[in-house]
Amino acid sequence: MTGIDRPRRLRRTPALRRLVAETTLEPRHLVLPMFVADGLTEAREISSMPGVHQHSLDSLRKAAAEAVEAGVGGLMLFGVPLAADKDAVGSRASDPDGILNRGLRALAAEVGDATVIMADTCLDEFTDHGHCGVVAPDGGVDNDATVERYVEMALAQAEAGADLLGTSGMMDGQVGAIRDGLDAAGHLDTGILAYAAKYASAFYGPFREAVASSLQGDRRTYQQDPANRRESLRELELDLAEGADIVMVKPAMSYLDILRDVADRSTVPVAAYQISGEYAMITAAAERGWIDRRGSILESLTGIRRAGADIVLTYWATEASHWLR
């Protein structure tokens, strides 16, 4: 055969493939989500997410130090309060002595500026009804009352040492209100990682165990419908106009088309969250010997990067960083 194109020439050796790779995956691209739970004296594994733990303050510090040593780009912290501390408005979320804010101070003391400390700025872990906001008398979530609570949360998290605030609640106007609140309080350098496109996904199941969620029902009145694509660009434009420093798509793997759309339009860095259900599926299949674990993890992360993510939140951040180094 002569006169034909031969793309395989550039696939012949690992060195050639490395030379022409179009997408890179490095530890700095990865962010580790972490859970700190009140009342624990040691880490407790999450049954639906083997290898992922709810942390005590001490084990949180240790795991954070390991992640930083591996070179991860950042840490995203979620708080898990005692059941008795939950109430209708999530009071402990903005309490300086609430578990999330204590965890943020512990991370700041342990790793300082060696990584980027991020906080989940949402009420769902802290409310006794499990919704991401304040519930109105008609049973719906009150958008504006919720945003007021988010501002209170944001100020407490900034004071506790968070570099970036993850606005995951999908309330209208949340980014602008938090930006105004931070600026008025002098937190001009605290950034906002806006969950610009967050879908009402069936793949969040294991996360509900991770944060001991009290949710009954669903969040479809405020999280996006999985059937919709154009809507994400509207959400993106609103968050950018309100001052988002980074925007995020969540989930990642089932929404790579959305991620590509957002990456093509965004004027700020783009993140994507490889969520609990995605983690659990790969883990379960690998445990059964149906897929190669390491290869599948790295392929999934590379696919998210290829679709346009500058930053990937993944529960494999530390482990994958060790491999990549």
HELIX and SHEET records of a PDB file:
HELIX    1   1 PRO A    7  ARG A   11  5                                   5    
HELIX    2   2 PRO A   14  VAL A   20  1                                   7    
HELIX    3   3 PRO A   27  HIS A   29  5                                   3    
HELIX    4   4 LEU A   57  ALA A   70  1                                  14    
HELIX    5   5 ALA A   83  ASP A   85  5                                   3    
HELIX    6   6 SER A   91  ALA A   93  5                                   3    
HELIX    7   7 ILE A   99  VAL A  111  1                                  13    
HELIX    8   8 GLY A  112  ALA A  114  5                                   3    
HELIX    9   9 ASN A  143  ALA A  160  1                                  18    
HELIX   10  10 GLN A  174  ALA A  184  1                                  11    
HELIX   11  11 ALA A  202  TYR A  204  5                                   3    
HELIX   12  12 GLY A  205  ALA A  210  1                                   6    
HELIX   13  13 ARG A  230  GLU A  242  1                                  13    
HELIX   14  14 MET A  253  TYR A  255  5                                   3    
HELIX   15  15 LEU A  256  ARG A  265  1                                  10    
HELIX   16  16 SER A  276  GLU A  287  1                                  12    
HELIX   17  17 ARG A  293  ARG A  306  1                                  14    
HELIX   18  18 ALA A  317  LEU A  324  1                                   8    
SHEET    1   A10 ARG A  44  GLU A  45  0                                        
SHEET    2   A10 HIS A  53  HIS A  55 -1                                        
SHEET    3   A10 LEU A  30  ALA A  37  1                                        
SHEET    4   A10 GLY A  74  VAL A  80  1                                        
SHEET    5   A10 VAL A 116  ASP A 120  1                                        
SHEET    6   A10 LEU A 164  THR A 167  1                                        
SHEET    7   A10 GLY A 191  LYS A 198  1                                        
SHEET    8   A10 ILE A 246  LYS A 250  1                                        
SHEET    9   A10 VAL A 270  TYR A 273  1                                        
SHEET   10   A10 ILE A 311  LEU A 313  1                                        
END                                                                             
